[in-house]
Amino acid sequence: MTKKWMTFLLTGVAAASLAACGSQETASSQGTSLSTPAANQQEPAAKPSLPSVFQTSVFLGDSITEGLSFHDVLDEANVAAGAGKTAEFALEDIDDLVKRNPEHIYIQLGSDDILWPVENPVAYALDQYAKLIGQIKEKLPNAKISILTVTPVTAEAEKKEPRYNTIGEYNQGLKELAAKEQVEYIDLSPLFAGRSDLHDADGIHFKAEFYPLMLEFIKNRQK
């Protein structure tokens, strides 16, 4: 009788042990399933690339602006710029702009204008700038126009070419012109706050890393 009773007890202990193991496996399985939804969460949508953001835009300007395509930040189709370009010379680009038919035109001219050998380069350049805007409005009435400020030069560059000290005066003139013509004025000066590493060796042009910063600044401003 005692032997039978011991056998019954051992059988009960074994059954309880198997039940406990089964409970642990169930809990483990449940624990795994709790983490599954997090694993299946969708990744956040990727930010659109800068070329796609500005795919219907054209940047019209001088060699400063030309850096956008030179450094492969934007396609050449989105940049109409070249060394020595002034507001007066840009009037010759109107037909090309019409062919491209952009929705948005960003104008960045002035670095060469203020060096023009006339009595008052700033006044002369602003007069040509007004003519340029007028031509764009006439030929591309649906295009949005934004004026970008002339970028600063380093102290060393200004020392070599003192006429660069009129950049501030010229930008103020551009601000007033934008208000008069009812076009957008974008002041790029915040980009240079605390940054002395963006200029190229000549102190006038810019390293490749400047251009994505400029486009991000413009894009964020226009949200």
C-alpha positions as CSV (number, residue, x, y, z in Angstrom):
1,M,0.0,0.0,0.0
2,T,2.8,2.4,0.9
3,K,4.6,1.5,-2.4
4,K,1.4,2.3,-4.4
5,W,1.1,5.6,-2.5
6,M,4.7,6.6,-3.3
7,T,4.1,5.8,-7.0
8,F,1.0,7.9,-7.1
9,L,2.9,10.9,-5.5
10,L,5.8,10.6,-7.9
11,T,3.4,10.5,-10.9
12,G,1.7,13.7,-9.5
13,V,5.0,15.5,-9.1
14,A,6.1,14.6,-12.7
15,A,2.7,15.9,-14.1
16,A,3.1,19.1,-12.2
17,S,6.6,19.6,-13.5
18,L,5.4,19.0,-17.1
19,A,2.6,21.5,-16.6
20,A,5.1,24.1,-15.3
21,C,7.3,23.7,-18.3
22,G,4.4,24.1,-20.6
23,S,3.4,27.3,-18.9
24,Q,6.9,28.7,-19.2
25,E,7.0,27.9,-23.0
26,T,3.6,29.6,-23.4
27,A,4.9,32.7,-21.6
28,S,8.0,32.7,-23.7
29,S,6.0,32.5,-26.8
30,Q,3.7,35.3,-25.7
31,G,6.8,37.4,-24.8
32,T,8.1,37.0,-28.4
33,S,4.7,37.9,-29.9
34,L,4.7,41.2,-27.9
35,S,7.8,42.4,-29.7
36,T,6.6,41.5,-33.1
37,P,4.5,44.7,-33.8
38,A,7.5,46.9,-33.1
39,A,9.6,44.8,-35.6
40,N,6.9,45.2,-38.2
41,Q,6.6,49.0,-37.9
42,Q,7.2,50.8,-41.1
43,E,10.3,52.9,-41.6
44,P,9.7,56.6,-41.7
45,A,9.4,57.9,-45.2
46,A,12.7,59.1,-46.7
47,K,13.2,62.9,-47.1
48,P,13.0,63.9,-50.8
49,S,16.4,64.6,-52.3
50,L,17.4,68.2,-53.1
51,P,17.4,67.6,-56.9
52,S,13.8,66.4,-56.6
53,V,12.8,69.4,-54.4
54,F,14.1,71.8,-57.0
55,Q,13.4,69.9,-60.1
56,T,11.0,72.5,-61.5
57,S,13.3,75.4,-60.5
58,V,16.1,77.3,-62.2
59,F,18.9,79.1,-60.4
60,L,20.1,82.1,-62.4
61,G,23.4,83.6,-61.4
62,D,27.1,84.0,-61.7
63,S,30.0,81.8,-60.8
64,I,28.8,81.6,-57.2
65,T,25.6,80.0,-58.4
66,E,27.3,77.9,-60.9
67,G,28.8,75.9,-58.0
68,L,25.4,74.2,-57.7
69,S,26.0,72.2,-60.9
70,F,29.8,72.3,-60.8
71,H,29.7,70.3,-57.5
72,D,26.8,68.1,-58.8
73,V,24.4,69.3,-56.2
74,L,21.8,70.1,-58.9
75,D,21.5,69.1,-62.5
76,E,22.7,71.5,-65.1
77,A,19.1,71.8,-66.3
78,N,18.3,73.6,-63.1
79,V,21.3,76.0,-63.2
80,A,21.7,78.9,-65.7
81,A,24.9,80.5,-64.4
82,G,28.4,81.3,-65.4
83,A,31.6,83.2,-64.5
84,G,31.3,87.0,-65.0
85,K,27.5,87.0,-65.2
86,T,25.9,90.3,-64.3
87,A,22.2,91.3,-64.2
88,E,22.8,93.1,-67.5
89,F,24.3,90.0,-69.1
90,A,21.5,87.8,-67.6
91,L,19.0,89.7,-69.8
92,E,20.5,87.6,-72.6
93,D,19.3,84.4,-70.9
94,I,15.6,85.1,-71.0
95,D,15.0,83.0,-74.1
96,D,16.8,80.1,-72.5
97,L,14.7,80.5,-69.4
98,V,11.5,80.5,-71.5
99,K,12.6,77.2,-73.0
100,R,13.2,75.6,-69.6
101,N,9.8,77.0,-68.4
102,P,10.6,76.8,-64.7
103,E,7.9,77.2,-62.0
104,H,10.4,79.0,-59.7
105,I,13.4,81.2,-60.6
106,Y,16.0,82.0,-58.0
107,I,18.2,84.9,-59.0
108,Q,21.6,85.2,-57.3
109,L,23.6,88.0,-59.0
110,G,25.8,90.8,-57.8
111,S,29.2,89.5,-57.0
112,D,30.4,90.6,-60.5
113,D,27.9,93.6,-60.7
114,I,29.5,95.5,-57.9
115,L,32.9,95.3,-59.7
116,W,31.5,96.8,-62.9
117,P,33.7,99.7,-64.2
118,V,31.0,102.4,-64.0
119,E,30.6,105.4,-61.9
120,N,28.1,103.9,-59.4
121,P,28.2,100.0,-59.8
122,V,25.5,99.4,-57.2
123,A,22.9,101.8,-58.7
124,Y,23.7,100.6,-62.2
125,A,23.4,96.9,-61.2
126,L,20.1,97.4,-59.4
127,D,18.7,99.2,-62.5
128,Q,19.6,96.2,-64.7
129,Y,18.3,93.9,-62.0
130,A,14.9,95.6,-62.2
131,K,14.9,95.2,-66.0
132,L,15.7,91.5,-65.6
133,I,12.8,90.9,-63.3
134,G,10.5,92.8,-65.6
135,Q,11.5,90.6,-68.6
136,I,11.0,87.5,-66.6
137,K,7.5,88.6,-65.5
138,E,6.6,89.4,-69.0
139,K,7.9,86.2,-70.6
140,L,7.2,83.8,-67.7
141,P,4.2,85.3,-65.9
142,N,3.4,82.2,-63.9
143,A,6.9,81.7,-62.5
144,K,7.6,82.6,-59.0
145,I,10.7,84.8,-58.5
146,S,13.1,84.8,-55.5
147,I,16.1,87.1,-55.1
148,L,19.0,85.6,-53.1
149,T,21.4,88.0,-51.4
150,V,25.0,88.3,-52.5
151,T,27.1,86.1,-50.4
152,P,29.9,87.6,-48.2
153,V,33.6,87.4,-48.9
154,T,36.4,86.9,-46.4
155,A,38.3,89.9,-44.9
156,E,41.3,88.9,-46.9
157,A,39.3,89.0,-50.2
158,E,37.9,92.4,-49.3
159,K,41.3,93.7,-48.5
160,K,42.5,92.6,-52.0
161,E,39.3,94.0,-53.7
162,P,37.9,96.9,-51.6
163,R,34.8,97.2,-53.8
164,Y,33.4,94.1,-52.1
165,N,32.7,96.4,-49.1
166,T,29.6,97.5,-51.0
167,I,27.9,94.0,-50.6
168,G,25.9,95.2,-47.7
169,E,24.7,98.2,-49.6
170,Y,23.8,96.1,-52.6
171,N,21.8,93.6,-50.6
172,Q,19.8,96.4,-49.0
173,G,19.1,97.6,-52.5
174,L,18.0,94.1,-53.5
175,K,15.6,94.0,-50.5
176,E,14.0,97.3,-51.5
177,L,13.8,96.1,-55.1
178,A,12.1,92.9,-54.1
179,A,9.5,94.8,-52.1
180,K,8.9,97.1,-55.0
181,E,8.6,94.3,-57.5
182,Q,6.6,92.1,-55.1
183,V,9.0,89.2,-55.4
184,E,10.5,87.1,-52.6
185,Y,13.8,88.2,-50.9
186,I,15.9,85.5,-49.3
187,D,18.6,86.7,-46.9
188,L,21.4,84.0,-46.9
189,S,23.4,85.7,-44.1
190,P,22.3,83.3,-41.4
191,L,24.1,80.5,-43.1
192,F,27.4,82.2,-42.3
193,A,26.8,82.8,-38.6
194,G,29.7,81.0,-36.8
195,R,30.9,79.4,-40.0
196,S,34.3,80.5,-41.2
197,D,35.0,77.3,-43.1
198,L,32.7,77.6,-46.1
199,H,34.7,79.7,-48.4
200,D,37.1,78.3,-50.9
201,A,40.8,79.4,-51.0
202,D,40.1,82.7,-52.8
203,G,37.7,83.8,-50.1
204,I,34.9,84.5,-52.6
205,H,33.7,81.2,-53.9
206,F,32.6,78.2,-51.8
207,K,33.4,74.6,-51.0
208,A,31.1,71.9,-52.2
209,E,29.5,71.5,-48.7
210,F,28.1,75.0,-48.8
211,Y,25.6,74.3,-51.5
212,P,23.5,71.6,-49.8
213,L,23.4,73.9,-46.8
214,M,22.1,76.8,-49.0
215,L,19.4,74.6,-50.6
216,E,18.2,73.2,-47.3
217,F,18.0,76.7,-45.9
218,I,15.9,77.8,-48.9
219,K,13.7,74.7,-48.7
220,N,13.0,75.0,-45.0
221,R,12.2,78.7,-45.3
222,Q,9.6,78.0,-47.9
223,K,7.6,75.3,-46.1
